[in-house]
Amino acid sequence: MSKFAYLDFEYNHSSEKNMNIVCGSILVDDKVHNFWTNGGASLEIREFVNKLIENKYVFVAFAAEAEASSLLSLGVNPLGVKWVDLQLEVKMLYNHNYALSTGEHLVRGRKVHIKPFGEKPQTNLASSLFKFCKIVIDTDHKTAMRDIIISKDNALIEQNKQSIMDYCASDVKYLPQLFKSIMGHYNKMVLHSNQGTLQAEIMNRGEYSIRTAMMVRHGTPINMTWAKNLAANVPIALNECIQDINEQFPDIKPFKFEKKSAKFVMDTKALRAWITEQKYPAWKLTETRQLSLAKDAWEDYFHFRHEFPRGNFGAQILRYLKLKESLNSFNFKEGQKENTFFDTVGSDGYSRPYMNHFGAQSSRTQAKSSGFLFLKSAWMRSMCQPPEGYAIGAIDYSSQEFLLGAVCSGDSRMIEAYADGDVYLYYGKGIGLIPKDGTKTTHGKERDLCKSTVLGLSYLMTKVGLAKKLTADTGKIVTEEEADQLVTKYDLLFSGFSSWRNSVIGHYKEAKQIKLPDGWYMWGDNPSFRSAANMPLQGAGAAIMRKAVALAQDAGLNIIFTLHDALYIMEKSENIKDAMDLLSKCMKEAFVFYFNDNQKKHAALIRLDGKIWGPDMEEGEIITKMNFKLESSKLHIDKRAKSEYDRFNRFFNESPNIEML
């Protein structure tokens, strides 16, 4: 039987590699052990924790990434023990489970009634204790204590030492009760056939919290001179984008000058008139029933991430909204309460944001773009620069979800399409749109149409949505009838995959749950069967990425973060090529890990794309010992955003002498 130790630490300086641990409380065998370590010796707590590890205690925490970061800061290896992260388990129990995610909740310290499709429940400790244990704690006092701790005012902290210790101890004492309640819900919800692996799966999730802490504590190196210069130029950069878009659409002029604020703002009347004229179905509405102009509303119909075609109105508005969102977190104003990107950066110039692992319904990591550089406009990624003597490498899976769909469904044509090397050309040739000898060069426009179709249909897009997507992506009107033909031809060409996807929906309706290969669940209250059908592939990709991180870290590689289907490492320049070979080996091993023997040979077809950059790197293409081709450069300039980089990179230098609009 497992022995459990319940941990809670209080700390500040969270953007630093080693945080300042103020105090800690550990509940073991019904006794709370308290430790005060603020700026002082930590030998006592290190010895205590290491003794628990030697005696094979399972560590239980709420938000274990924070506790693992605390142990790392204290000089203790948190991978030497098994973990349970109660916050992750709360997240999963809420995942499309109305019995728990709706009803009475504690939200920002107030009791509220949450309805389906309404406000999402909070997953902090106070809210979780209220929902799962009917325990109400004083959130005002909790906030006051936390504010004192993160103030970094040592005199104030020492003055409130006893109150802080009592606060820390009061949190840890509730964890056993919360753990028991969570397991009670699992025993009711998890199918009997899956009960045997539940404990191992819970600890596997807890382990990834620790691996995430290791990535975050390493941090991502930032050229702070560039970042600060960009911050000083935020108004100019936005105004240039606005002026450029107005010049592209002189008959609409989506931005107007507002005298009161002395700046350009969106012309809401002109924008809503344009949306109405286009007759987009089911455009998102605001609470006042007006057409929404928020970024997510535009993203429903315009699927541009890095490149924004000129002359495409929706693409250009989305370009502006993404740029504004990215720049806002650099735009620090005196007295503002919102966090900025700079809040994540330590004195060493490394960014350490909250990554929110298992943040999405599919279990993907879902960091906020405000603090995570690689979720901002792609041209900003060039600010990620390793120091002299080091290089950063990135490897991503090529067309990962397509191959996952092929292997999971056993669709021989999809497998053949992936092995062919270009799934979009294969589809175009398979439906007769591109001749058998057609290439990306000779039939680029047709391939682009096929690419948009394949990507759209991988998310079960209807003929209505596909018609709008293809029209937006290609700049040519595609009717619903034409889109319907493409849907039909796709389903005929990849009939095995289409049948499998329908079976996923049928299983979800019957079983009321979907389980990923590493144990993450989506429960039965997801009203969108399109979303449910996407879950197994997106989730499998996330599980594979977590496995790849584990293999790479255990192999000694410094993983600094993950992004979608890519892993990023930082190593000494002289070792980067060998490190990339090792990373590619780990990622290939991870990709086949969850498949059975019959599927592994097809999963082994997975292709990888890699790049390295750093001040010591050569420009061009290099080949490693294992014959892995890598793009090499001194700066990371995303090719898909090269035009935006060329437009804005001067803002990384001293403020240009440009007259403000």
C-alpha positions as CSV (number, residue, x, y, z in Angstrom):
1,M,0.0,0.0,0.0
2,S,1.3,3.5,-0.9
3,K,2.4,5.9,1.8
4,F,1.5,9.5,1.1
5,A,3.2,12.8,2.0
6,Y,1.2,16.0,1.3
7,L,3.3,19.1,0.3
8,D,2.7,22.8,0.1
9,F,5.3,25.5,-0.3
10,E,5.1,29.3,-0.4
11,Y,7.6,31.2,-2.5
12,N,8.3,34.4,-4.5
13,H,10.7,35.3,-7.3
14,S,8.9,32.7,-9.5
15,S,10.5,34.1,-12.7
16,E,14.0,33.2,-11.4
17,K,15.6,29.8,-12.0
18,N,15.8,29.2,-8.3
19,M,12.8,30.7,-6.6
20,N,13.0,32.0,-3.0
21,I,11.2,29.5,-0.9
22,V,9.6,31.3,2.1
23,C,8.2,28.3,3.9
24,G,6.9,24.8,3.5
25,S,4.4,22.4,5.2
26,I,4.5,18.6,4.8
27,L,1.8,16.4,6.2
28,V,3.1,12.9,6.9
29,D,1.3,10.2,9.0
30,D,-1.3,12.8,10.3
31,K,1.4,15.2,11.5
32,V,2.2,18.5,9.8
33,H,5.9,19.4,9.7
34,N,6.6,23.1,9.1
35,F,9.7,24.7,7.8
36,W,10.7,28.4,7.5
37,T,13.3,29.0,4.8
38,N,12.9,32.6,3.7
39,G,16.3,33.6,2.3
40,G,18.0,31.2,4.7
41,A,19.3,27.7,5.1
42,S,17.3,24.8,3.6
43,L,19.3,21.9,4.8
44,E,16.6,20.7,7.3
45,I,13.9,20.6,4.7
46,R,16.1,18.9,2.1
47,E,17.1,16.2,4.6
48,F,13.4,15.7,5.5
49,V,12.3,15.4,1.9
50,N,15.1,13.1,0.9
51,K,14.2,10.8,3.8
52,L,10.7,10.6,2.5
53,I,12.0,9.8,-1.0
54,E,14.2,7.1,0.5
55,N,11.2,5.6,2.2
56,K,9.2,5.6,-1.1
57,Y,6.5,8.0,0.0
58,V,4.2,9.2,-2.8
59,F,4.1,13.0,-2.9
60,V,0.7,14.6,-3.2
61,A,0.3,18.3,-4.0
62,F,-2.2,20.7,-5.5
63,A,-0.5,22.1,-8.6
64,A,2.6,19.9,-8.3
65,E,4.6,21.9,-10.9
66,A,4.9,24.6,-8.2
67,E,5.9,22.2,-5.5
68,A,8.4,20.5,-7.9
69,S,9.8,23.9,-8.8
70,S,10.2,24.6,-5.0
71,L,12.1,21.3,-4.5
72,L,14.4,22.1,-7.5
73,S,15.0,25.5,-6.0
74,L,15.9,23.8,-2.7
75,G,18.3,21.4,-4.4
76,V,16.1,18.3,-4.4
77,N,15.5,16.1,-7.4
78,P,11.7,15.8,-7.7
79,L,11.9,13.0,-10.2
80,G,13.1,10.6,-7.6
81,V,9.6,10.1,-6.3
82,K,6.0,9.4,-7.5
83,W,3.6,12.3,-7.6
84,V,-0.1,12.9,-7.5
85,D,-1.2,16.4,-8.8
86,L,-4.7,17.0,-7.4
87,Q,-5.3,20.1,-9.6
88,L,-4.8,18.0,-12.7
89,E,-7.3,15.5,-11.4
90,V,-9.8,18.3,-10.8
91,K,-9.2,19.5,-14.4
92,M,-9.9,16.1,-15.8
93,L,-13.0,15.4,-13.7
94,Y,-14.5,18.7,-15.0
95,N,-13.7,17.8,-18.6
96,H,-17.2,17.8,-20.2
97,N,-18.7,16.4,-17.0
98,Y,-21.8,18.5,-16.1
99,A,-22.4,16.7,-12.9
100,L,-19.2,18.4,-11.5
101,S,-18.5,21.4,-13.8
102,T,-22.0,22.9,-13.4
103,G,-24.0,23.8,-10.3
104,E,-22.8,25.7,-7.3
105,H,-19.1,26.7,-7.4
106,L,-16.8,29.1,-5.7
107,V,-15.7,31.7,-8.3
108,R,-13.3,34.5,-7.2
109,G,-14.4,33.9,-3.6
110,R,-18.1,34.1,-4.4
111,K,-20.7,31.3,-4.5
112,V,-22.2,31.2,-8.0
113,H,-24.4,28.8,-10.0
114,I,-22.7,27.7,-13.2
115,K,-24.9,26.5,-16.1
116,P,-23.9,24.4,-19.1
117,F,-22.1,26.6,-21.7
118,G,-21.7,29.2,-19.0
119,E,-18.7,30.3,-17.0
120,K,-16.1,27.7,-16.6
121,P,-15.4,26.5,-13.0
122,Q,-12.2,27.6,-11.4
123,T,-9.6,25.0,-10.6
124,N,-7.7,26.7,-7.7
125,L,-7.5,25.0,-4.3
126,A,-10.3,27.1,-2.7
127,S,-12.8,26.4,-5.5
128,S,-11.9,22.7,-5.6
129,L,-12.3,22.3,-1.8
130,F,-15.7,23.9,-2.0
131,K,-16.9,21.7,-4.9
132,F,-15.4,18.4,-3.8
133,C,-15.4,18.7,0.0
134,K,-17.9,21.4,0.8
135,I,-15.1,23.2,2.6
136,V,-15.2,27.0,2.6
137,I,-11.9,28.7,3.3
138,D,-11.3,32.4,3.8
139,T,-10.2,33.5,0.3
140,D,-9.7,37.1,1.4
141,H,-7.2,36.0,4.0
142,K,-5.6,33.7,1.4
143,T,-5.2,36.5,-1.0
144,A,-3.8,38.8,1.7
145,M,-1.1,36.2,2.7
146,R,-0.2,35.5,-0.9
147,D,0.2,39.2,-1.6
148,I,2.6,39.6,1.4
149,I,4.6,36.6,0.2
150,I,5.0,37.8,-3.4
151,S,5.6,41.4,-2.4
152,K,9.3,40.3,-1.9
153,D,9.4,42.7,1.1
154,N,11.5,40.6,3.5
155,A,10.7,42.9,6.4
156,L,7.0,42.5,5.9
157,I,7.3,38.8,5.3
158,E,9.3,38.3,8.5
159,Q,6.8,40.5,10.4
160,N,4.0,38.1,9.3
161,K,6.0,34.9,9.7
162,Q,3.5,33.1,12.0
163,S,0.5,34.0,9.9
164,I,2.2,32.8,6.8
165,M,3.2,29.5,8.4
166,D,-0.3,29.0,9.7
167,Y,-1.7,29.8,6.2
168,C,0.7,27.3,4.6
169,A,-0.2,24.6,7.1
170,S,-3.9,25.2,6.7
171,D,-3.7,24.5,3.0
172,V,-1.8,21.2,3.3
173,K,-4.2,19.8,5.9
174,Y,-7.1,19.7,3.5
175,L,-5.3,17.7,0.8
176,P,-6.0,14.2,2.1
177,Q,-9.7,14.9,2.1
178,L,-9.7,16.3,-1.4
179,F,-7.7,13.3,-2.6
180,K,-10.2,10.9,-1.1
181,S,-13.1,12.8,-2.7
182,I,-11.5,12.8,-6.1
183,M,-10.9,9.0,-5.9
184,G,-14.5,8.5,-4.9
185,H,-15.6,10.2,-8.1
186,Y,-13.2,8.2,-10.2
187,N,-14.5,4.9,-8.7
188,K,-18.0,5.9,-9.9
189,M,-17.0,7.2,-13.3
190,V,-14.2,5.1,-14.6
191,L,-15.3,1.9,-16.3
192,H,-14.5,-1.3,-14.3
193,S,-12.2,-2.5,-17.1
194,N,-10.1,0.6,-16.7
195,Q,-9.9,0.7,-12.9
196,G,-6.7,-1.4,-12.8
197,T,-4.6,1.2,-14.5
198,L,-6.1,4.3,-12.9
199,Q,-3.5,4.7,-10.1
200,A,-0.6,4.4,-12.6
201,E,-2.2,6.9,-14.9
202,I,-2.7,9.4,-12.1
203,M,0.9,9.2,-11.1
204,N,1.9,9.5,-14.8
205,R,0.1,12.8,-15.0
206,G,1.8,13.9,-11.7
207,E,5.1,13.0,-13.2
208,Y,4.5,15.3,-16.2
209,S,3.9,18.1,-13.8
210,I,7.4,17.6,-12.5
211,R,8.8,17.4,-16.0
212,T,7.1,20.6,-16.8
213,A,8.7,22.2,-13.8
214,M,12.1,21.1,-15.1
215,M,11.4,22.8,-18.4
216,V,10.1,26.0,-16.9
217,R,13.0,26.3,-14.4
218,H,15.5,26.0,-17.2
219,G,13.7,28.8,-19.1
220,T,13.8,30.3,-22.6
221,P,16.6,32.8,-23.3
222,I,15.4,36.2,-24.5
223,N,17.2,39.1,-26.0
224,M,16.0,41.6,-23.5
225,T,17.4,44.6,-25.4
226,W,15.2,43.7,-28.3
227,A,12.2,43.1,-26.1
228,K,12.5,46.4,-24.3
229,N,13.0,48.3,-27.5
230,L,9.9,46.6,-29.0
231,A,7.9,47.6,-25.9
232,A,8.9,51.2,-26.5
233,N,7.7,51.0,-30.1
234,V,4.3,49.3,-29.5
235,P,2.1,52.3,-30.5
236,I,4.2,52.8,-33.7
237,A,4.1,49.2,-34.7
238,L,0.3,49.0,-34.3
239,N,-0.3,52.3,-36.2
240,E,1.8,51.0,-39.1
241,C,-0.3,47.8,-39.3
242,I,-3.5,49.9,-39.1
243,Q,-2.3,52.3,-41.9
244,D,-1.3,49.4,-44.1
245,I,-4.7,47.7,-43.7
246,N,-6.6,50.9,-44.4
247,E,-4.6,51.4,-47.6
248,Q,-5.4,47.9,-48.7
249,F,-9.2,48.5,-48.3
250,P,-9.8,52.2,-49.0
251,D,-13.5,51.7,-49.7
252,I,-14.0,50.2,-46.2
253,K,-11.3,51.7,-44.1
254,P,-11.8,49.4,-41.1
255,F,-9.9,51.8,-38.7
256,K,-10.8,55.4,-37.9
257,F,-9.1,58.1,-35.9
258,E,-10.7,58.7,-32.5
259,K,-10.0,62.2,-31.3
260,K,-10.8,61.4,-27.6
261,S,-8.1,58.8,-27.3
262,A,-5.9,60.4,-30.1
263,K,-5.4,57.0,-31.7
264,F,-6.8,54.8,-34.4
265,V,-9.5,52.3,-33.4
266,M,-11.6,49.7,-35.2
267,D,-14.6,51.1,-37.0
268,T,-17.1,48.7,-35.5
269,K,-19.9,49.9,-37.8
270,A,-17.8,49.4,-41.0
271,L,-16.6,46.0,-39.8
272,R,-20.1,44.7,-38.8
273,A,-21.5,45.9,-42.1
274,W,-18.9,43.9,-44.0
275,I,-19.6,40.8,-42.0
276,T,-23.3,41.2,-42.6
277,E,-22.7,41.6,-46.3
278,Q,-20.7,38.4,-46.5
279,K,-23.6,36.4,-44.9
280,Y,-21.4,34.2,-42.7
281,P,-23.5,31.6,-40.9
282,A,-23.5,31.5,-37.1
283,W,-21.1,34.3,-36.6
284,K,-20.4,34.7,-32.9
285,L,-22.4,37.3,-31.0
286,T,-21.6,39.5,-28.0
287,E,-23.7,39.4,-24.8
288,T,-25.7,42.3,-26.3
289,R,-26.4,40.2,-29.4
290,Q,-24.2,42.2,-31.7
291,L,-21.7,40.6,-34.2
292,S,-18.6,39.9,-32.2
293,L,-15.4,41.5,-33.4
294,A,-13.2,39.5,-31.1
295,K,-10.3,37.4,-32.4
296,D,-11.9,34.1,-31.8
297,A,-14.9,35.1,-34.0
298,W,-12.7,35.9,-36.9
299,E,-10.7,32.7,-36.4
300,D,-13.9,30.6,-36.9
301,Y,-13.7,31.6,-40.6
302,F,-10.1,32.7,-41.2
303,H,-7.6,30.0,-40.4
304,F,-4.4,32.0,-40.8
305,R,-1.7,31.6,-38.2
306,H,1.5,33.1,-39.6
307,E,0.9,34.4,-43.2
308,F,-1.9,36.8,-43.9
309,P,-2.6,37.2,-47.6
310,R,-2.8,40.8,-48.7
311,G,-6.2,41.8,-50.1
312,N,-7.9,39.2,-48.0
313,F,-10.0,41.3,-45.6
314,G,-10.6,38.7,-42.9
315,A,-7.0,37.7,-42.9
316,Q,-5.8,41.3,-42.5
317,I,-8.2,41.9,-39.6
318,L,-7.0,38.7,-38.0
319,R,-3.5,39.9,-38.6
320,Y,-4.2,43.1,-36.7
321,L,-5.9,41.4,-33.8
322,K,-3.1,38.9,-33.4
323,L,-0.5,41.6,-33.5
324,K,-2.4,43.7,-31.0
325,E,-2.7,40.7,-28.6
326,S,1.0,40.0,-28.9
327,L,2.1,43.5,-28.5
328,N,-0.2,44.3,-25.6
329,S,1.8,42.1,-23.2
330,F,4.9,44.1,-24.0
331,N,3.1,47.4,-23.5
332,F,3.7,48.1,-19.8
333,K,1.9,51.1,-18.3
334,E,2.5,52.5,-14.8
335,G,-0.1,51.1,-12.3
336,Q,-1.6,48.5,-14.6
337,K,-2.7,45.2,-12.9
338,E,-2.4,42.9,-15.9
339,N,0.7,40.8,-16.1
340,T,3.1,41.6,-19.0
341,F,5.6,39.4,-20.8
342,F,8.3,40.9,-18.7
343,D,6.8,39.4,-15.5
344,T,7.9,36.0,-16.7
345,V,11.5,37.0,-17.3
346,G,14.1,36.5,-14.5
347,S,17.2,38.5,-13.8
348,D,19.1,36.1,-16.0
349,G,17.1,37.1,-19.1
350,Y,15.2,33.7,-19.3
351,S,11.4,33.6,-19.6
352,R,9.6,31.2,-17.3
353,P,5.8,31.4,-18.0
354,Y,3.0,29.2,-16.6
355,M,2.6,26.6,-19.3
356,N,-0.8,25.2,-18.2
357,H,-0.1,21.6,-19.1
358,F,-3.2,19.5,-19.6
359,G,-5.0,22.8,-20.1
360,A,-7.1,21.8,-23.1
361,Q,-9.9,19.3,-23.3
362,S,-7.6,17.0,-25.4
363,S,-4.9,17.3,-22.6
364,R,-2.7,19.6,-24.7
365,T,-0.6,22.2,-22.9
366,Q,-2.4,25.5,-23.2
367,A,-0.1,28.4,-22.1
368,K,-1.3,32.0,-22.3
369,S,0.1,34.0,-25.2
370,S,0.8,37.0,-22.8
371,G,3.7,35.1,-21.2
372,F,4.8,32.6,-23.7
373,L,6.9,34.1,-26.6
374,F,6.2,31.3,-29.0
375,L,2.4,31.9,-28.9
376,K,2.8,35.5,-30.0
377,S,3.1,36.7,-33.6
378,A,5.7,34.4,-35.2
379,W,8.1,37.1,-36.2
380,M,8.7,37.8,-32.5
381,R,10.2,34.4,-32.0
382,S,13.5,35.9,-33.3
383,M,13.9,37.4,-29.7
384,C,14.6,33.9,-28.5
385,Q,18.4,33.9,-28.6
386,P,20.7,31.5,-26.7
387,P,23.9,32.9,-25.2
388,E,27.4,32.6,-26.7
389,G,28.5,29.0,-26.8
390,Y,24.9,27.6,-26.8
391,A,22.3,26.7,-29.5
392,I,18.6,25.9,-29.5
393,G,17.2,23.0,-31.5
394,A,13.6,22.2,-32.4
395,I,12.1,19.1,-33.9
396,D,8.5,18.8,-34.9
397,Y,6.5,15.9,-36.3
398,S,5.5,16.3,-39.9
399,S,1.8,16.0,-40.6
400,Q,1.5,14.2,-37.3
401,E,-2.3,14.1,-37.0
402,F,-2.7,12.8,-40.5
403,L,-0.5,9.8,-39.8
404,L,-2.2,9.3,-36.4
405,G,-5.5,9.2,-38.2
406,A,-4.1,6.7,-40.8
407,V,-2.6,4.4,-38.1
408,C,-5.6,4.5,-35.7
409,S,-8.1,3.8,-38.5
410,G,-5.9,1.4,-40.5
411,D,-6.8,3.3,-43.7
412,S,-4.3,1.9,-46.3
413,R,-4.7,4.9,-48.6
414,M,-4.0,7.4,-45.8
415,I,-0.9,5.4,-44.9
416,E,0.1,5.3,-48.6
417,A,-0.5,9.1,-48.8
418,Y,1.8,9.7,-45.9
419,A,4.5,7.4,-47.2
420,D,4.2,9.2,-50.6
421,G,5.6,12.3,-48.9
422,D,3.0,14.9,-49.7
423,V,-0.5,14.1,-48.5
424,Y,-2.0,17.2,-50.2
425,L,-0.7,16.2,-53.6
426,Y,-1.9,12.6,-53.0
427,Y,-5.4,13.8,-52.2
428,G,-5.5,16.1,-55.3
429,K,-4.4,13.3,-57.5
430,G,-6.7,10.8,-55.9
431,I,-9.8,12.9,-56.6
432,G,-8.6,13.9,-60.1
433,L,-7.9,17.6,-59.4
434,I,-4.2,17.2,-60.0
435,P,-2.6,15.0,-62.8
436,K,-0.6,12.0,-61.8
437,D,2.7,13.8,-62.7
438,G,1.7,17.0,-61.0
439,T,4.0,18.6,-58.5
440,K,4.0,21.3,-55.9
441,T,5.7,23.5,-58.4
442,T,3.4,22.8,-61.4
443,H,0.1,22.7,-59.5
444,G,0.7,24.9,-56.4
445,K,-2.7,26.5,-56.4
446,E,-4.5,23.2,-56.7
447,R,-2.3,21.8,-53.9
448,D,-3.1,24.8,-51.7
449,L,-6.8,24.1,-52.2
450,C,-6.3,20.4,-51.3
451,K,-4.2,21.4,-48.3
452,S,-7.0,23.6,-47.0
453,T,-9.5,20.9,-47.6
454,V,-7.5,18.1,-45.9
455,L,-6.8,20.3,-42.9
456,G,-10.4,21.5,-42.7
457,L,-11.9,18.0,-43.0
458,S,-9.6,16.6,-40.4
459,Y,-11.7,18.7,-38.0
460,L,-15.0,17.5,-39.5
461,M,-15.7,20.8,-41.2
462,T,-19.1,20.8,-42.9
463,K,-19.6,21.9,-46.5
464,V,-20.7,25.3,-45.3
465,G,-17.6,25.9,-43.2
466,L,-15.3,24.4,-45.8
467,A,-16.7,26.6,-48.5
468,K,-16.0,29.7,-46.4
469,K,-12.5,28.4,-45.4
470,L,-11.5,27.6,-49.0
471,T,-12.8,31.0,-50.2
472,A,-10.9,32.8,-47.5
473,D,-7.7,30.7,-48.0
474,T,-7.5,30.8,-51.8
475,G,-9.1,34.2,-52.5
476,K,-11.5,32.6,-55.0
477,I,-15.1,31.9,-54.4
478,V,-15.8,28.3,-53.6
479,T,-19.5,27.4,-53.4
480,E,-21.1,25.0,-50.9
481,E,-21.8,22.6,-53.7
482,E,-18.2,22.5,-54.7
483,A,-17.2,22.1,-51.1
484,D,-19.7,19.3,-50.7
485,Q,-18.1,17.5,-53.7
486,L,-14.7,17.8,-52.0
487,V,-16.1,16.4,-48.8
488,T,-17.7,13.4,-50.6
489,K,-14.5,12.7,-52.5
490,Y,-12.4,12.9,-49.3
491,D,-14.7,10.4,-47.6
492,L,-14.6,8.0,-50.6
493,L,-10.8,8.3,-51.0
494,F,-10.1,7.8,-47.3
495,S,-13.2,5.6,-46.5
496,G,-11.5,3.6,-43.8
497,F,-10.7,6.8,-41.8
498,S,-14.2,8.2,-42.3
499,S,-15.7,5.0,-41.0
500,W,-13.4,4.9,-38.0
501,R,-14.2,8.5,-37.2
502,N,-17.9,7.7,-37.3
503,S,-17.3,4.8,-35.0
504,V,-15.5,7.1,-32.5
505,I,-18.6,9.3,-32.4
506,G,-20.8,6.2,-31.9
507,H,-18.6,4.9,-29.1
508,Y,-18.7,8.3,-27.4
509,K,-22.5,8.4,-27.5
510,E,-22.7,4.9,-26.0
511,A,-19.8,4.9,-23.5
512,K,-20.1,8.6,-22.5
513,Q,-16.3,8.9,-22.3
514,I,-13.2,8.8,-24.4
515,K,-9.9,7.7,-22.9
516,L,-6.5,8.6,-24.3
517,P,-3.7,6.0,-24.4
518,D,-2.0,7.5,-21.3
519,G,-5.2,7.8,-19.3
520,W,-6.7,11.2,-19.8
521,Y,-10.5,11.3,-20.1
522,M,-13.1,13.4,-21.8
523,W,-16.5,12.6,-20.2
524,G,-19.8,12.4,-21.9
525,D,-21.3,15.9,-21.9
526,N,-19.5,17.4,-24.9
527,P,-22.4,18.5,-27.1
528,S,-20.2,18.8,-30.2
529,F,-19.6,15.4,-31.7
530,R,-17.1,17.1,-34.1
531,S,-15.1,18.0,-31.0
532,A,-15.4,14.5,-29.6
533,A,-14.3,13.0,-32.9
534,N,-11.2,15.2,-32.9
535,M,-10.3,14.3,-29.3
536,P,-8.6,10.9,-30.0
537,L,-6.1,12.3,-32.5
538,Q,-5.3,15.6,-30.9
539,G,-5.1,13.8,-27.5
540,A,-2.9,11.0,-28.9
541,G,-0.6,13.7,-30.2
542,A,-0.4,15.3,-26.8
543,A,0.2,11.9,-25.1
544,I,3.0,11.2,-27.6
545,M,4.6,14.6,-26.9
546,R,4.6,13.9,-23.1
547,K,6.2,10.6,-23.7
548,A,8.8,12.2,-25.9
549,V,9.6,14.8,-23.2
550,A,10.1,12.0,-20.6
551,L,12.4,10.0,-22.9
552,A,14.4,13.1,-23.9
553,Q,14.8,14.3,-20.3
554,D,15.8,10.8,-19.1
555,A,18.4,10.8,-21.9
556,G,19.9,13.9,-20.4
557,L,18.6,16.5,-22.9
558,N,17.6,20.0,-21.7
559,I,14.0,20.4,-22.9
560,I,13.1,24.0,-22.6
561,F,9.5,23.9,-23.8
562,T,7.0,22.1,-26.1
563,L,4.9,23.8,-28.8
564,H,2.1,21.9,-30.4
565,D,3.9,19.0,-32.0
566,A,7.5,20.2,-31.5
567,L,10.1,19.9,-28.8
568,Y,12.8,22.5,-28.1
569,I,16.1,21.9,-26.5
570,M,19.1,24.1,-25.5
571,E,22.6,22.6,-25.5
572,K,26.2,23.7,-26.0
573,S,26.9,24.6,-29.6
574,E,29.5,21.9,-29.9
575,N,27.0,19.2,-28.8
576,I,23.9,20.4,-30.6
577,K,24.1,18.1,-33.6
578,D,24.5,15.0,-31.5
579,A,21.7,16.2,-29.2
580,M,19.4,16.6,-32.2
581,D,20.1,13.0,-33.2
582,L,19.3,11.9,-29.7
583,L,16.1,14.0,-29.6
584,S,15.0,12.6,-33.0
585,K,15.5,9.1,-31.6
586,C,13.4,9.8,-28.5
587,M,10.6,11.4,-30.6
588,K,10.4,8.5,-33.0
589,E,10.4,6.1,-30.1
590,A,7.6,8.1,-28.4
591,F,5.5,8.2,-31.6
592,V,5.2,4.4,-31.8
593,F,5.1,3.8,-28.1
594,Y,1.3,3.6,-27.6
595,F,0.5,1.5,-30.8
596,N,0.2,-2.3,-30.9
597,D,2.6,-4.4,-32.9
598,N,0.5,-4.4,-36.1
599,Q,0.3,-0.6,-36.0
600,K,4.0,0.2,-35.1
601,K,5.3,-0.5,-38.6
602,H,3.0,2.2,-40.0
603,A,3.6,4.6,-37.1
604,A,7.4,4.2,-37.8
605,L,6.8,6.2,-41.1
606,I,6.7,9.4,-39.0
607,R,8.9,12.1,-40.5
608,L,10.6,14.8,-38.5
609,D,11.6,18.4,-39.4
610,G,14.4,20.1,-37.5
611,K,16.2,23.4,-37.1
612,I,18.9,24.8,-34.9
613,W,20.0,28.4,-34.2
614,G,22.5,30.3,-32.1
615,P,25.3,32.8,-32.4
616,D,27.8,30.1,-33.3
617,M,25.7,28.3,-35.9
618,E,26.3,28.2,-39.7
619,E,23.7,29.6,-42.1
620,G,22.1,27.0,-44.4
621,E,21.5,23.3,-44.2
622,I,23.6,20.9,-42.2
623,I,23.5,17.1,-41.8
624,T,24.1,15.3,-38.5
625,K,25.9,12.0,-38.0
626,M,22.6,10.2,-38.2
627,N,21.9,11.8,-41.6
628,F,19.2,14.2,-40.1
629,K,18.9,17.3,-42.2
630,L,18.7,20.5,-40.1
631,E,18.0,24.1,-41.1
632,S,20.7,26.1,-39.4
633,S,20.8,29.9,-38.7
634,K,22.1,32.5,-36.2
635,L,18.6,33.8,-35.6
636,H,15.3,32.0,-35.5
637,I,13.3,33.7,-38.2
638,D,10.1,31.8,-39.0
639,K,9.8,31.5,-42.7
640,R,6.0,31.7,-42.6
641,A,6.3,35.1,-41.0
642,K,9.3,36.4,-42.9
643,S,7.4,39.3,-44.5
644,E,6.2,40.4,-41.0
645,Y,9.7,40.1,-39.6
646,D,11.1,42.3,-42.4
647,R,8.4,44.8,-41.7
648,F,8.8,45.0,-37.9
649,N,12.3,43.9,-37.0
650,R,13.7,47.4,-36.9
651,F,11.6,47.9,-33.7
652,F,14.1,45.6,-32.0
653,N,16.7,48.3,-32.3
654,E,16.6,51.9,-31.0
655,S,13.3,53.7,-31.4
656,P,13.1,54.7,-35.1
657,N,12.5,58.3,-35.9
658,I,9.0,57.9,-37.2
659,E,6.3,60.5,-36.7
660,M,3.4,59.0,-34.8
661,L,0.1,58.9,-36.7
